[in-house]
Amino acid sequence: MRAYLYEIRCVTLSNLEICVIETSEPWYVALVVAIVKVYALIFDIATWPLYFIFQQLWKHRNPSTKLLRPDDPSAGYTRLPHARSSDSEAVGTINRMFDIIVERNGDSQSFGTRKILGVHREVQTDGKIFKKFDLADHYEWITYRQAGDKVRRLSRALLALGLQPGGRLAIYAETRVEWMLTAQACFRLDITIKSFLPFCYHHNLI
């Protein structure tokens, strides 16, 4: 069994807890990973000229995005004019699309949730166990404005945990409002997300 050391840093916002997990691995695992990285680097260098020619990279040398406010990394990114096409003039990026929706809808209902009244388990024929939830009949709603505020707070929380624009974040959660809000916070920071469902086995995560 592999031995990994874990360092966990967490922040809590309302009923949502965000954790960043850093792992350290045995020297032999690190050695194998280093060898693979060196091989990948050599392969990239050897094939890059062909990639440059066939993809015509000289047409894409200018950056396509910039921070909305250089002094505030949580403000999100926007596309530069030269990178826009006619059908994306008003939107540009995913986080800008979310901001526009919040601005237009304000106090209208956005995300609705139902309280969990009870949980029971169903055993399938293949041995898997599924959770079944008894839910309340009525929804509890938050407005677009409230959702936008939560996303801004989440983006600042991610920065406080040490994540930076261009980083990566794994979301280990079921499909729920907090998942979408966290994803929107990542989009604001130009952070790549990877989603894992709770029924994933450990060997799928490591």
N, C-alpha and C positions, 0 to 999 in steps of 0.2 A: 504494500500500500504506500502511495506517495505521501511524503511528509511536507506539508506546507505551513508556513507561519503567516498569520493574518493580523493586520492592523486595521481597525475599523474606526471611522470617524463619522458621527451622525449629527444631524440637526433635525428638529421637529417643528413643523409649521401646522398649526391647528391639529387635525387628526392624521397628518401625513408625516411619516418619518423618512428622511433621505439619508442613506449611508453610502460612504465611499469605502471600498474594501481594497487594501493593498496587500499583496501576497509576496512572500519570499520563498524561494524554492531551493532544493538541494543543489550542490555544485555541479553534479553530473547532469541534472536536468538543464541547468543554465548553460553548460558546455554544449549539449546537443542543440539547444535553441540557438546559441551563438554560431555554431557551424552551419545550421540551416540558413541563418540570416546572411552569413558570408556568401554561401552558395547563391542565394537569391540576389544579393548585390552584384555578384559577378555576372549572373544571367541578365540582370537588368542593364548593366553597362554594355554587355555584348550585343544585346538586341535593341538598345535605345536608338541607334541611327536609323534602323528600319522603321521603328515606331514613329520617329520624328518625321520621316519622309511620307509614309502612308497616311498618317493622321494630320499632316499639314499643320504642325504645331505653331509655325510662324504666324498663323492667322489668329492665334489665341494667346498671344504673349502678354496682353494687358490684363490687369486684374479686373474681375467682373463685379466685385462687391466691396463695400467699405462700411465702417461703423457709422451709424446715424449720428452718434456723439462720441468723438474720440476720447473724451475724458470719462466716459461711462460705458465699460464693456457690456453691461447688462441691457443697454438700450436696443441692441439688435443690429442687424446688418441690412443694407439696402443695395440694390443693383445699381451700377454706374450707367450713365446714359448710353454709352456705346455698346453695352451688353443687352440692352432692352430690345425686344421685338414689338411689333405693333399691338399684339394681343396681350402683352404683359406690361404695358406702359404704366398702368395705375397700380399694379401689384408688385412686381419685381421679385420678391422673396416670400417664403411661406410665413415668416414672422410678420412681414408687412401686411400680408393678406389678413392675418389674425387681427392686427391692429386696426385695419380698415373696418373689419366686421364689428369689432368692439365700438369703434367710433360711430358707426352707422346705427347700431342697435341699442347701445347704451343700457337702458333699464329694462329691456325686453328679456324674457326668459331664455337662458342658454342651455345649461346642463341640469337635468333632473335626475334625482336619485330616490330610491325607495328604501326604507329601513328594513333590516333583516329581522324578522320576528322569530325565526327558528331555523335550525340546520339539521338535516338528516342525511345519512349515507346510504347509497345504493351500490350493492356489489354486482358487477357485471359478470357475464358468463366466462369471460377471460380472466377473471380475478381482479380486474381494476375496480377501484372504488371511486364513485362520483359523488360529489357533494350536491345536495339539492336544498335550495333556500326557499323558505316561506317568507314572502315579501308583503309589505303593507300595500294597501290599495292605492293610496295617494302618493304623489311625487312631491319632493321638496326641491325647490328650484333655486338656482343662483342666477343673477343677471350677467349679461355680457360684461358689464363694467366690473362686477365682482370677480369674474373669471380673469379679466385682464389684470386686475390688481394681484390676484393670486399668482399669475404667471410671472409678473415682475418680481414679486417676493421670492418665488422659487429660483429665478435666475440669479438673484443676489445670494441666496443660500448656497447654490452650486459654486459660485465664486468663493464664498467663505470656506467651503470645504476643500478648496485648492484646485478645482477644475478650471481650465482656461479655454478660451476659444480655440477650436481645432482639436480639442480633446475627445474622449470617448466615454460614454456612460451606458451601463447595462441596466435595464429596468426589469426587475423580477417581480411581476405583479400580474393579476388578472386584468381583463379589460374593464376599466372603471374610469371615473372622472379624473381621479388623481393621475392615472397613466397619461391621459391626454394633456393635462395641465403641465406635467413634467416634460412631456415631449415638446410642447410649445416653448417652455423655458429653455430647453436645449437648442431649439431652432433659433431663438434669439441670440444665443451665445455661439452659434456655429459649432455646436457639439454633436458628434455622431452618436446615434443611439442604437442599441441592440436590445431587442425585447426577448425575455425568457418567460414562459408560462410556468406557474407554480408546479405543474405536474411533470416538469422536466426532471430527469434523473441527474444525479450528481456528476456522472461521467460525461453528460452532455454540457455541463457548465464549466468544467475545468479543462 
